[in-house]
Amino acid sequence: MFHSAYLDVSQEIFERPDGGGLYHPGEFGQYRESLVKSLMSSFLPGGIEFGSGFIVDSNNCRSSQVDLIAYDVNENPKIEDSSMRRFFPVETTVGIGEVKSKVKFSELKDYLNKLEAVKRLCMKPPRTLIPSRPSWRTHEIVAAQLDLRDSLGARPSPRELSEALASTFNPAEHNWQAKFSFLVCSEFSFGNGDIPDKLKEIVGAPPVGEGDEAFAARHNALLSVKDGYQSYCSEGLHSPYPRAYNHKLEMHAATGMSFIPADENCTHIIAFASDLASALADTASYPFIASDYFSIKRSEHPW
């Protein structure tokens, strides 16, 4: 159903019969975004929904417009400007996605660079390091912080305690602390060449920037409805993360690329939906503290 609606029905509705392009290109894009939302609604865990707009943080940084933003319904405030554009705090966001039609090789690099830039914006530590969800990650961080407090002795200085607790936020090694990023397109338009080989040129290229975070900021999932699904693999096992713990190396390391070609059973779409749902269920969201987003001046009046 999703396969035919995304590739065929959308073209029948919006494509001009004379081959002169599309009726209402903006609505064409919104229609395809709604198809992805509809597909994922059957898989998404409770408390997570999709919107579209901009991601913002408390330092007045703002992302470019994002087609699909997965957010925590229970923590996310409704923030709109006079033009009805929506803004999503970085703390309550768990996933980011782009929805496209035919994608050329050069365009794909640009789209993935955009996703990477948004993902990097979301890799800064929140003020409250204990996540709101999922519950098992909340318990994990609380336990880690208690162990750190004990290791510092009876009376650690505020600075020692703050630095120790900050170490529990590390999205380069904790995949669940980084936002899950994905791109869905109708097909790849790469010209000559094998599609997995062409994708390797992008996925296997050195990341922009230095350090472990550069690898972790890469996209997680890339779905071409017509061609197949690209994700990653580590130690012979599938992984939706560009960086994971390698047991042979006994450290976190960049993962390899995996590709599932399209087939008549739409296995690639099922694999993508399954990975996306599982990852979003495990991605942390954090409390939204409204006062962090405003410059509030307070004067002290001691007794």
Disulfide bonds with the S-S distance in Angstrom:
none
